[in-house]
Amino acid sequence: MLLSKNDILKARDFKMREVEVPQWGGSVMIKTLSSKDKGAFEQKTTADKLDLSTIMAEYCALIICDEDGKQLFTREDVEKLADKSAAALELVFNEGRDLNTFTEKDLEALAGN
């Protein structure tokens, strides 16, 4: 079937996954990023003045969502999220990396900049 513009724009192409986070006493839902959000995150991580203290929290804030796929955290929440357990954030970050198909090569390129 050849898709029309309307077919593409109406497609529900985001995936979601439930992730158990023992440190938080339950699970969270994560989602794939839009192309726009992924590009903005990649651009931020290649900036000269990258704030490594909040990068995992920023990524987790982008991907943690409710059951309908609505983002739970805002930019204003990132600092509070960054104060949470590194182990918990790393677990969510790694699951999100897998879901969003960030490869080791992608991460090395981001870290290299």
C-alpha positions in Angstrom: 0.0 0.0 0.0 1.4 3.4 -1.0 0.9 5.9 1.8 -0.4 9.4 1.3 0.8 12.4 3.2 -2.3 12.2 5.3 -1.6 8.5 6.1 1.9 9.3 7.2 0.9 12.3 9.4 -1.9 10.3 11.1 0.2 7.2 11.7 0.7 6.4 15.4 4.4 5.6 15.0 5.6 6.1 18.6 6.5 3.0 20.6 6.2 2.8 24.4 7.7 0.5 27.0 7.1 -0.1 30.7 10.4 -0.1 32.7 10.6 -1.4 36.2 12.7 1.0 38.4 13.2 -0.8 41.7 14.8 2.3 43.3 11.6 4.2 42.8 9.4 1.3 44.0 7.5 0.7 40.7 7.7 1.2 37.0 7.6 4.1 34.5 6.4 4.3 30.9 8.9 5.5 28.3 8.4 6.4 24.7 10.3 6.9 21.5 11.3 10.5 20.7 10.0 12.6 17.9 12.6 13.5 15.3 12.5 17.0 16.6 13.2 16.0 20.2 15.9 13.6 19.2 17.6 16.3 17.1 17.4 18.9 19.9 18.8 16.4 22.4 21.7 15.5 20.1 22.4 19.2 19.4 22.4 20.0 23.1 24.9 17.1 23.8 27.3 18.3 21.2 27.3 21.9 22.5 30.6 23.3 23.8 29.2 24.0 27.3 27.6 20.6 27.9 26.3 20.2 31.5 27.1 16.6 32.2 25.5 16.8 35.6 22.0 16.8 34.1 22.3 15.1 30.7 20.7 11.8 31.9 17.9 13.6 33.7 17.2 15.7 30.6 17.0 12.6 28.4 14.8 10.8 31.0 12.5 13.9 31.2 12.0 13.6 27.4 11.1 9.9 27.4 9.2 9.3 30.6 5.5 9.6 29.8 2.0 8.6 31.0 0.0 5.7 29.5 -1.2 8.0 26.7 2.4 9.0 25.7 2.2 12.5 27.3 5.5 13.6 28.7 5.4 13.7 32.5 8.4 16.1 33.1 9.0 19.6 31.9 12.3 21.5 31.5 11.6 23.0 34.9 11.7 19.5 36.4 15.1 18.5 35.1 17.1 19.8 38.1 14.8 17.9 40.6 15.0 14.7 38.4 18.8 15.1 38.3 18.8 14.8 42.2 17.3 11.3 41.9 19.4 8.1 42.1 22.0 7.8 39.3 21.3 4.1 39.2 17.6 4.7 38.6 18.2 7.3 35.9 20.8 5.2 34.2 18.4 2.3 34.1 15.7 4.5 32.4 18.3 6.1 30.2 19.6 2.8 28.9 16.1 1.4 28.2 15.3 4.7 26.4 18.5 4.5 24.4 17.5 1.0 23.3 14.0 2.0 22.5 15.1 5.0 20.5 17.8 3.1 18.7 20.8 5.1 19.9 23.7 2.9 19.1 27.1 2.8 20.9 28.5 4.6 17.9 25.9 7.4 18.3 26.8 7.7 22.0 30.5 7.8 21.3 30.0 10.5 18.7 28.0 12.5 21.2 30.5 12.0 24.0 33.4 12.9 21.7 31.9 16.3 21.1 
